[in-house]
Amino acid sequence: MTSRPLIGLSTYREQARWGVWDQAADLLPTTYARSIEAAGGVPVLLPPTKPYDAAAAAVVVRLDGLVISGGADVAPQRYDEDPHDRTTNWREDRDAWELALLAAADGADLPVLGVCRGMQVMAVHAGGSLDQHVPDLVGHEGHNPAPGVFGETAVSVAPESRLGSLVGTDLTVHCHHHQSVREHPGFTAAAWAGDGVVEAMEAAGDRLCVAVQWHPEVAADAGLFRGLVEAASARS
């Protein structure tokens, strides 16, 4: 029987409630794990672990692919800017952990998919920067309509891109972000919303290294997860 690839997913570390408990927890929406499972992979949750660099190196050699998941804002100090009034609640431990995971993944040539915040972390890791509040640029709240609510955004994907081969060139996606990638050295923009916001980027080369600003785990564009698992299978 062919071994199923192990796909690591970075997690939140938050105060959470379940059953009779109310305490700190390492967690991630179940839709991520189910998307990996449906694509043929085995999901492995990766909570922030110290020392970050050493822990990331240790875990990456055991993985076949990596997802940098959605979540809170990236600390603006990571790209040498002061916080916007709407940039809040960043998580220093998660920033450090995911940046360490990306560095280890680069060294191991590991397939990587970034989701929402994950795209922003990948851009910052590459030396890029973020626009801290998208409504300042586009004049509307459509990318982040309300707490706990996904917006629906029509995106156009570059037809010659790797992303286009996975999800097609025109689709409506689920998004929930008030920040976006401004500069992305080493990556090529691969999808755009109608208002010009960059909605995806990818790196050149044989390794799958793709990031999207939307949430493929809640929509019908599961081709992203199939692409990641197929790349992980080929590598393993």
Helices and strands as residue ranges (DSSP letters): E 6-10, E 12-18, E 21-27, H 30-38, E 42-46, H 52-60, E 65-68, G 76-79, H 92-108, E 112-115, H 117-125, E 129-131, H 135-138, E 151-157, H 162-167, E 170-175, E 180-183, E 188-193, E 198-202, E 209-212, G 216-218, H 223-235
